Amino acid sequence: MRRLAQLADPYIALLLGTVLLAVLLPADGRVATGLGWGTKAAVGLIFFLYGARLSTRQTLEGARQWRLQLLVVLCTFAAFPLIGLATRALVPHVLTPGLQAGLLFLCLVPSTVQSSIAFTSVARGNVPAAICAGTCSSLLGMAATPLLAAWFIGGQAALSVDGLVGIVCQLLAPFAAGQLLRRWIGGFLTRHHGVLGFVDRGAVLLVVYAAFSQGMTEGIWGRVTPLRLLALVGVEGALLALMLAVTWFGSRRLGFVRADRVVAVFAGSNKSLAAGLPMASVLFGAHASLAVLPLMLYHQMQLIVCAFLARRWAGGGKDVPAAGGDGRGSEDRTGERDRTAARSG
């Protein structure tokens, strides 16, 4: 738990600091051109490392629980988009068209991998199922997110042949290369996963800086008032609360045991910043900084809230009803063992 808390808080501060740096010292000219190539390489590296570290055996083990995996997919690519479409009613009185398009794009992005697995592990959930859920969501999102964005958002998210080629080259091709080379480098990457985590987060920060720098040079931020930003924060807080409730009570209604409900909550309510940022830069072009703002805010909210929930659930508190009490499982009878392990770090 201490490791997770240490991961979440500094990373949030770094994200905010990166945005502030882009506002004060935006990259332009040749620096912006070089930064653009650098961000593409960094994103490709993220997905290469992810493909190289992905265990096919663990993914297949989690895939056996197909009902749970289907629930996560439906939450990510059906429930979220429907809610995103409903937010059009908030334009223009609450949100601007640009912010609402970004909010809708957020609803189309796949789930996270690393953070949902980490939260599930801390909360004593079903880690193999979380690995499978995050992996399937990310792979499906490489195709589903651009297509859904082009369909629902329309002209603001232009999906051209060049855009599709860019997504394939930045996401899918590096991932496939990592999978092909996993046999030789997978063990090394597993042993040095801590260092690679800094590589992942560093690449995300680089993409954030590039996107917000472009927004500053294009004058996009002059169109957003503080009141609109405050309204966006309120809407996204309500969205996160709604999806946490839907995933928790929905999975309970479907009869899942506690360990699987934990997976449903974290994988079904989280959104991936690492996958969403490069897609937004391809789909929205110069308007990418405004489009990714809702995703960045939501990502920070989910880190804070889910880290809190994971710590509470790791302690075996009343926040997580025992599955055994429902007559649907018995693993919650080990609550005292979980509390002992949580206290030991």
Secondary structure, 3 states (H helix, E strand, C coil): CHHHHHHHHHHHHHHHHHHHHHHHCCCCHHHHHHHHHHHHHHHHHHHHHHHHHCCHHHHHHHHCCHHHHHHHHHHHHHHHHHHHHHHHHHCCCCCCHHHHHHHHHHHHCCCCCHHHHHHHHHCCCCHHHHHHHHHHHHHHHHHHHHHHHHHHCHHHCCCCHHHHHHHHHHHHHHHHHHHHHHHHHHHHHHHCHHHHHHHHHHHHHHHHHHHHHHHHHCCHHHHCCHHHHHHHHHHHHHHHHHHHHHHHHHHHHCCCCHHHHHHHHHHHHCCCHHHHHHHHHHHHHHHHHHHHHHHHHHHHHHHHHHHHHHHHHHCCCCCCCCHHHHCCCCHHHHHHHHHHHHHCC
